[in-house]
Amino acid sequence: MQCFSDVEKSQKILSIKRSSIEAVSVNKNEKGLSLINKNTFANKNSYQQGIHSEQKAVSFLRKHGHTILKQRYRTECGEIDIITMKDSVLHVIEVKSRESISKARYSISPKQKLRISSSIEVFLQQNSVPFRGIQIDAVLVAWNELVLVENAWYLDELQEIA
């Protein structure tokens, strides 16, 4: 299954390289920090924030009867934050953490939804899990607030985007 075209891959790589170049000039001009130290710190910060939000989400989901099947399930197409089972329904859950719940809700892009959809297909091909249905949910985290949005979007909606 092809997830990204070669053009999309090269654009993504180019985008990363450009941001690294900008980071180098900003770091050396303003603070004299090396690229490695500054970027490592920044990446760990957002990475740790994501891990913390996902841990909150997992705890919340367990309390509400979900059995956690996978966390941070990675495929060549993208990543699914959490996959659970509840009442024979397979739940695919995207966790978003922002300053506010409304910003978290609107931070899931159509392109990201397509990546998650492709990752669901890969998961189903690689894992034999009996289920009655699939539901895509979102857990939105802001400071000490957590909101579960059930049926955040539907797979058939994504065909219009593609």
N, C-alpha and C positions, 0 to 999 in steps of 0.2 A: 504494500500500500504506500503510495507516495503522499507525503504530508505537505511538503513545501516544494515549490519549483526551485530550480537552480538560481533563478533571478532573485526570488525571495530570500534564499539562503545568503546570497552574496550581499544583498541589501542589508540584511541583519548583521552580517559580519562587518560590513563597511560602517554601519551605524555604531557598532561597538567600538571599532577602531577610532572613529571620529571622536566619540565621547572620551576615549582614553587619551587621545592627543590633547583635547581641551583640558582634561584633568591634569595632564602633565604641566601644561603652561600655567594653569591656575595654581597648582600646588607649588611649583618652583617660584613663581612670582610673589605670591602672597605669604606663604608660610615656610617655604623651603623644604617641604616634606617630599619624600620620594614617592613615586607613583605606586609602588607596591604597598607601602605602609598605609597611605591614604585610601586607596581603593579596597584593600583588604579590610580596613576598619569599616568603611561605608558598606561593603557587601555583607560583612558579619552583622552589622546593625540591622539592616533590613531583613537579612536571613533569619536572625534571631527573633525579630518581631514576627515574622511569618510562622516560625516554629511555635512561638508562644501562643499566637492566635489559633493555630491548628490544635494545639494541646487543649486550649479552652474549649474549642469546638468538639473535640473527641470526648472530653469529660461531659459536656452538655448532652451530646448524642447518646452516650452510654446511659446517663440518668433517664433519658426518655425512651429507652428500650431498643436502641440500635445495637447490633453486633458489628463491631469493626472488622472488616475483611482486609482492607489494604489502606495504607497511608502513603502519600507521596508516590503514587503509582506512576512511574515514568515509562513512556513509549517514545518511539522515534517521532511521533506526531505531537507530543506534548505531555502534560502531567495532569493527573486527577489528584486533587488534594486528599480526599477521603472517599472510600467506598464502603458502604455498610449494607446490612440486611435488617429489615424490620417487617414482620408480618408477611414474609415471603416476597417482599418488594425490594428490589435492588436499588439502593439510593446512591447516586453519584453526587458528591457534595463539593462545591467550590467555596473556599474560605477567602474572604476579602477583609482586610483590615485597613481602615482609613481614619481620618480625624472625626468623621461623623458617619452615621449609618447611611444617610442619603448619598454621600460621596462613595461609600463602599458599594452601595447598590448599583450605581451608575458606572462603576469602574470595570465591569465585566463587558468587554467589547464583543462585537459580533465575530471577529476573527478568533478570539479566545474561545468562544462558544463552539466554533467549528473545530478547533483543535481538541477540545474536550470531547466532542462528538466522535471524532476519529479515534481518540484514545479509548472511548467506550467500546468501539468496534474491536479494537485490538485486545482489550481486556476480555471481551466475550469469546474471542477466538482462542485465547490462550488459557482460559479458565472455564472449567465446566461447573457452573454454579446454577443450581435449580432456582428459578424465580418465576413469579406470576406477572411481574411488570417492572419497568424501569422508571424511576423518578429522578429528575435532576433538581437538586436543591442548592441553596446558597446559605452559608452562615456568614453573617455580616458582623464585624467586630469593630467597636469604637470605644476606646478607653475601657471603662468597666461595663459596657453595654454589649449584649450579644443578641442577635435576632436571627431566627431560622425562617428562611423564606422557602416554603415548600412549593414544588413545581415552578421554580424560578424561570425556566423556559422549557420548551418541548422540542424534541428531536425533529419533528416535522416542520417546525418553524425555520430551521436552519437550511432547508432546501431552497427557500426563497432567497437567502443571503448568498448561497454558493452560486 
